[in-house]
Amino acid sequence: MGGGIIGSFESLEQTASVENLEGSEFAKRLQLVQPHILRRTKPERWPRQNISNYKDLVSQLSSLTMGKQLVEFAPGFSAYAGGVEETQFIYKEIFEDRAYDIAELPENAFIIDAGANVGMFTLYFKKKYPSSTILAFEPAPETFAALSENVKLHELKGVELHECALGAEDVTQTFTFYPIVPGNSTLVPEEKELVTKMFHDLNDEFWDAAGKMYDVAQKVPVQVRRLSGFLNGRKDLKRIDLLKIDIEGVELEVSRSLEEEHWALVQNVVVEICDLREGRLDALQTLLRSKGFRVKTESPEWSPKEGKMFMVVGRRDETAG
C-alpha cells in the first residue's frame, strides 16, 4: 500500500481502496487524461461519501484532495502536498521509477527545477547529490507554500526557491490554479480546454465526471520571469548539469527565451510537453537539436497515444539515443 496521511482522515469508518479500482475500465480510462489520480497511486484509504459508482468517486475528489496535508510517501519519508493522489504519482515517478535519472551528475551539480510543484524533484536530487545547488521555480502560491515547508522539513541547504512562473518575458499574467489537481495548474488554460474537449469528443458519460477535475479553478495574478534573468551575473556558474522543465504549457516559450550563453552551459535537459496544440513537440525537438543536443523522445507508459504527452530528453554525450 502507498503512504498514509498524517494528521488527516484519522478516524474514517468507511474506506474505498484505490487498489480495488486498478484494472477496472474506470482506471484505464482515467489514465488517458489524468494519470496522476489512479495510475501508480495507492493512498491507504479514501473517505466514502455517497459513492455508488465510479462517476461519483471522481466527483468526490475535490472534497478529499484540496488543502495542504502532511503525507507519508514511504517509511521515514514525509512531505507536504496539496493534491495528495497526484503527488503520490509524482513521488513514484521520481523516487521509484527514477524518470529523471537521465545521466550521472557531478557531486556539486547545478540543477534547475522549472515547475517544482511541492518539491519532489528537488527533494530527490538533493538527497542524491547533497552538495548540489538547485534553483526551484513554482508560481502557485499554495503550492509554493508547500514547497517551502518541504525544504524546511527536510532541512535542505543549497536550494534557492523562487515564487514565480517562467516565460518568454518579465510580465504579470493570470495563472489558473486547479485545487483538485494543482500539478495541472497553468498559464495556458486553453490547453486544459483541449483536454476537456477530448473528453466530450469520446461521447461517453465517464468523461463528464473526469472533467470535474478542472471544474474547480482559481484565477490568480503571478509574476512571470525569464529564466536567464536568474542566471545572469552568477560568476560561479560554469555549467548547468540538469535542466528540468515541466511547466504545463509554456515549455517551448521558456526554452526559446533562454539565452545562448546559458544554453551552452546546459549538459542535460528533460522536458515534459503536451502536443495537443500540434507542432509544439516538433518545434521543441528542433530547438534542442539546434543547441547541440542528441534528442530522445518517449511517450510515458501512463499516457496512451491519444494523450499526446511526451518526455523529451536532450544530452550532449554520445550515449543519448
C-alpha positions as CSV (number, residue, x, y, z in Angstrom):
1,M,0.0,0.0,0.0
2,G,1.1,3.6,-0.5
3,G,1.8,6.1,2.2
4,G,-0.8,7.3,4.6
5,I,-2.0,10.8,5.5
6,I,-0.6,12.1,8.8
7,G,-3.0,14.2,10.8
8,S,-5.9,14.0,8.4
9,F,-8.7,11.5,7.9
10,E,-7.6,9.6,11.0
11,S,-10.9,8.2,12.1
12,L,-12.7,7.2,8.9
13,E,-15.3,4.5,9.3
14,Q,-15.6,3.7,5.7
15,T,-12.9,3.5,3.1
16,A,-12.6,3.0,-0.6
17,S,-9.4,1.5,-1.7
18,V,-7.8,2.7,-4.9
19,E,-6.1,-0.7,-5.1
20,N,-9.5,-2.3,-5.8
21,L,-10.0,0.0,-8.8
22,E,-6.8,-0.9,-10.6
23,G,-7.5,-2.8,-13.8
24,S,-11.1,-1.5,-14.0
25,E,-12.4,0.2,-17.0
26,F,-12.6,3.4,-14.9
27,A,-9.0,3.3,-14.1
28,K,-7.9,2.5,-17.6
29,R,-9.9,5.5,-19.0
30,L,-8.8,7.9,-16.3
31,Q,-5.2,7.2,-17.1
32,L,-5.7,8.7,-20.6
33,V,-6.1,12.3,-19.5
34,Q,-5.3,12.5,-15.8
35,P,-2.9,9.7,-14.9
36,H,-1.9,11.3,-11.6
37,I,-5.1,10.2,-9.8
38,L,-5.1,6.4,-10.2
39,R,-2.1,5.3,-12.1
40,R,0.6,4.1,-9.7
41,T,-1.0,5.6,-6.7
42,K,-2.3,3.7,-3.7
43,P,-3.4,6.0,-0.9
44,E,-4.1,3.8,2.0
45,R,-7.7,4.9,2.3
46,W,-10.2,7.3,0.9
47,P,-13.4,8.5,2.6
48,R,-16.6,7.2,1.0
49,Q,-19.2,9.9,0.7
50,N,-22.3,8.7,-1.0
51,I,-20.2,7.0,-3.6
52,S,-22.4,4.5,-5.5
53,N,-20.3,4.3,-8.7
54,Y,-17.1,5.3,-10.3
55,K,-18.5,8.6,-11.6
56,D,-19.5,9.5,-8.0
57,L,-15.9,8.7,-6.9
58,V,-14.4,11.2,-9.4
59,S,-17.0,13.8,-8.3
60,Q,-15.8,13.4,-4.7
61,L,-12.1,14.1,-5.5
62,S,-12.4,17.8,-4.6
63,S,-13.6,17.0,-1.0
64,L,-10.6,14.8,-0.5
65,T,-7.6,16.4,-2.1
66,M,-7.8,20.2,-1.7
67,G,-5.7,21.7,1.1
68,K,-2.1,21.1,2.3
69,Q,-1.5,17.9,4.2
70,L,1.5,16.1,5.6
71,V,1.7,12.7,3.8
72,E,4.0,9.8,4.5
73,F,5.0,8.6,1.0
74,A,7.4,5.9,2.2
75,P,8.6,4.7,5.6
76,G,10.6,7.6,7.0
77,F,9.8,10.0,4.2
78,S,7.0,12.5,4.6
79,A,6.2,15.7,2.7
80,Y,3.5,18.3,2.4
81,A,1.1,18.0,-0.5
82,G,-2.0,19.7,-1.8
83,G,-3.3,17.2,-4.3
84,V,-2.4,14.0,-2.4
85,E,-3.2,11.5,-5.0
86,E,-1.5,13.5,-7.7
87,T,1.6,13.9,-5.5
88,Q,1.6,10.1,-4.8
89,F,2.0,9.6,-8.6
90,I,4.8,12.2,-8.8
91,Y,6.6,10.6,-5.9
92,K,6.6,7.2,-7.6
93,E,7.6,8.7,-10.9
94,I,10.6,10.4,-9.4
95,F,11.7,8.3,-6.4
96,E,10.8,4.8,-7.6
97,D,10.7,4.9,-11.4
98,R,13.6,7.4,-11.5
99,A,12.2,9.1,-14.5
100,Y,14.6,12.0,-14.3
101,D,17.8,9.9,-13.8
102,I,18.9,10.5,-17.3
103,A,22.6,11.0,-16.6
104,E,25.2,10.7,-13.8
105,L,25.8,14.2,-12.4
106,P,28.8,15.6,-10.5
107,E,28.6,15.8,-6.8
108,N,28.3,19.6,-6.9
109,A,25.8,19.6,-9.7
110,F,23.9,22.8,-10.7
111,I,20.3,21.9,-11.3
112,I,17.2,23.8,-12.4
113,D,13.8,22.7,-11.4
114,A,11.3,24.6,-13.5
115,G,7.9,23.7,-12.4
116,A,8.8,22.5,-8.9
117,N,5.3,21.8,-7.6
118,V,5.7,20.7,-3.9
119,G,9.4,19.8,-4.5
120,M,9.6,16.1,-5.1
121,F,12.2,16.5,-7.9
122,T,14.2,18.9,-5.7
123,L,14.0,16.5,-2.7
124,Y,15.1,13.6,-4.7
125,F,18.1,15.2,-6.3
126,K,19.2,16.9,-3.2
127,K,19.2,13.5,-1.4
128,K,21.2,12.0,-4.3
129,Y,23.6,15.0,-4.6
130,P,23.8,16.7,-1.2
131,S,26.4,19.2,-2.4
132,S,24.3,20.3,-5.4
133,T,22.8,23.7,-6.0
134,I,19.2,23.7,-7.1
135,L,17.1,26.6,-8.4
136,A,13.4,25.8,-8.0
137,F,10.5,27.7,-9.5
138,E,6.8,27.5,-8.6
139,P,4.2,30.2,-9.3
140,A,1.1,28.9,-7.5
141,P,1.0,30.5,-4.0
142,E,-0.5,27.5,-2.2
143,T,1.9,25.0,-3.9
144,F,4.9,27.3,-3.3
145,A,3.9,27.3,0.4
146,A,4.1,23.5,0.5
147,L,7.4,23.6,-1.4
148,S,8.8,26.0,1.2
149,E,7.6,23.8,4.0
150,N,9.2,20.7,2.4
151,V,12.5,22.4,2.1
152,K,12.3,23.4,5.8
153,L,11.0,20.0,6.8
154,H,14.0,18.2,5.2
155,E,16.5,20.9,6.2
156,L,17.8,21.3,2.7
157,K,20.8,23.6,2.0
158,G,21.8,25.0,-1.3
159,V,18.2,25.3,-2.6
160,E,17.0,28.6,-4.0
161,L,13.2,29.0,-4.1
162,H,11.6,31.4,-6.5
163,E,7.8,32.1,-6.3
164,C,7.2,32.9,-10.0
165,A,6.3,31.4,-13.3
166,L,8.9,31.2,-16.1
167,G,8.1,32.6,-19.5
168,A,9.3,34.5,-22.5
169,E,9.4,37.9,-20.9
170,D,9.1,39.6,-17.5
171,V,5.4,40.4,-17.0
172,T,2.5,39.7,-14.7
173,Q,0.0,37.2,-16.0
174,T,-3.1,35.4,-14.9
175,F,-2.5,31.9,-13.6
176,T,-5.2,29.2,-13.5
177,F,-4.9,27.1,-10.3
178,Y,-6.7,23.8,-10.0
179,P,-7.0,22.9,-6.3
180,I,-8.0,19.3,-7.1
181,V,-5.1,18.7,-9.3
182,P,-2.6,21.5,-8.6
183,G,0.1,20.0,-10.7
184,N,-2.0,20.8,-13.7
185,S,-2.2,24.5,-12.9
186,T,-1.2,26.6,-15.8
187,L,-0.7,29.9,-17.6
188,V,-2.4,28.3,-20.6
189,P,-5.9,27.1,-19.6
190,E,-6.6,26.7,-23.3
191,E,-4.5,23.5,-23.2
192,K,-6.8,22.1,-20.5
193,E,-9.8,23.1,-22.5
194,L,-8.4,20.9,-25.3
195,V,-8.2,18.0,-22.9
196,T,-11.8,18.6,-21.8
197,K,-12.8,18.7,-25.4
198,M,-11.2,15.4,-25.9
199,F,-13.3,14.1,-23.1
200,H,-16.5,15.2,-24.8
201,D,-15.4,14.0,-28.2
202,L,-15.3,10.5,-26.9
203,N,-19.0,10.7,-26.3
204,D,-19.0,8.9,-23.0
205,E,-20.6,9.8,-19.7
206,F,-17.4,8.9,-17.9
207,W,-15.6,12.0,-19.2
208,D,-18.3,14.3,-17.8
209,A,-17.2,13.1,-14.4
210,A,-13.5,13.1,-15.2
211,G,-13.8,16.7,-16.4
212,K,-14.8,17.8,-13.0
213,M,-11.1,17.8,-12.1
214,Y,-10.9,21.1,-13.9
215,D,-14.3,22.5,-12.7
216,V,-12.8,24.0,-9.6
217,A,-10.4,26.7,-10.7
218,Q,-9.0,29.9,-9.3
219,K,-7.5,32.8,-11.2
220,V,-4.5,34.4,-9.5
221,P,-2.0,37.0,-10.8
222,V,1.6,35.8,-10.8
223,Q,4.9,37.2,-11.7
224,V,6.5,35.7,-14.9
225,R,10.2,35.9,-15.3
226,R,12.7,34.8,-17.9
227,L,15.0,32.0,-16.7
228,S,18.1,33.8,-18.0
229,G,17.4,36.6,-15.6
230,F,18.2,34.3,-12.7
231,L,21.4,33.1,-14.3
232,N,23.0,36.4,-15.4
233,G,25.5,37.7,-13.0
234,R,26.3,34.3,-11.4
235,K,30.1,34.4,-11.6
236,D,30.3,30.9,-10.2
237,L,28.1,29.4,-12.9
238,K,30.3,27.2,-15.0
239,R,27.7,24.6,-16.2
240,I,24.1,23.6,-15.8
241,D,24.2,19.9,-15.2
242,L,20.4,19.3,-15.4
243,L,17.6,21.5,-16.6
244,K,14.2,20.0,-15.9
245,I,11.1,21.7,-17.4
246,D,7.6,20.7,-16.5
247,I,5.5,23.9,-16.6
248,E,2.1,23.0,-18.1
249,G,2.0,24.7,-21.5
250,V,4.9,27.2,-21.8
251,E,7.8,24.8,-22.2
252,L,8.6,25.9,-25.7
253,E,8.4,29.6,-24.8
254,V,10.8,29.2,-21.8
255,S,13.2,27.1,-23.9
256,R,13.2,29.7,-26.7
257,S,13.9,32.6,-24.4
258,L,16.9,31.0,-22.7
259,E,19.9,33.0,-23.8
260,E,22.6,31.3,-25.9
261,E,25.3,31.7,-23.3
262,H,23.2,29.7,-20.9
263,W,22.2,27.0,-23.4
264,A,25.9,26.5,-23.9
265,L,26.2,25.6,-20.2
266,V,23.4,23.0,-20.2
267,Q,24.6,19.4,-20.2
268,N,21.3,17.6,-19.9
269,V,17.7,18.7,-20.3
270,V,14.4,16.9,-19.8
271,V,11.1,18.4,-20.8
272,E,7.5,17.1,-20.3
273,I,5.3,18.5,-23.1
274,C,1.8,18.1,-24.3
275,D,1.3,18.2,-28.1
276,L,-2.5,18.7,-28.2
277,R,-1.6,22.1,-29.7
278,E,0.0,20.3,-32.6
279,G,3.5,21.3,-33.7
280,R,4.9,22.1,-30.3
281,L,6.7,18.8,-29.9
282,D,8.4,19.1,-33.3
283,A,9.4,22.7,-32.5
284,L,11.0,21.7,-29.2
285,Q,12.9,18.8,-30.7
286,T,14.2,21.1,-33.5
287,L,15.3,23.7,-31.0
288,L,17.2,21.2,-28.8
289,R,19.0,19.8,-31.8
290,S,19.9,23.3,-32.9
291,K,21.6,23.7,-29.5
292,G,23.7,20.7,-30.0
293,F,21.7,18.0,-28.1
294,R,21.1,14.5,-29.0
295,V,17.4,14.1,-28.5
296,K,15.3,11.2,-27.4
297,T,11.6,11.4,-27.1
298,E,9.3,8.9,-25.4
299,S,5.6,8.8,-24.5
300,P,5.3,7.9,-20.8
301,E,3.8,4.5,-20.2
302,W,0.9,6.1,-18.3
303,S,-0.1,8.1,-21.4
304,P,-1.6,6.3,-24.5
305,K,-1.1,8.0,-27.8
306,E,-4.3,9.9,-27.7
307,G,-3.0,11.8,-24.7
308,K,-0.1,13.3,-26.8
309,M,2.2,13.5,-23.7
310,F,5.9,13.3,-24.2
311,M,9.1,13.2,-22.3
312,V,11.9,14.9,-24.4
313,V,15.5,14.2,-23.2
314,G,18.4,16.1,-24.6
315,R,22.0,15.1,-23.8
316,R,25.4,16.3,-25.1
317,D,27.2,13.0,-24.7
318,E,27.3,10.1,-27.2
319,T,25.1,7.8,-25.2
320,A,21.8,9.5,-26.0
321,G,19.6,7.8,-28.5
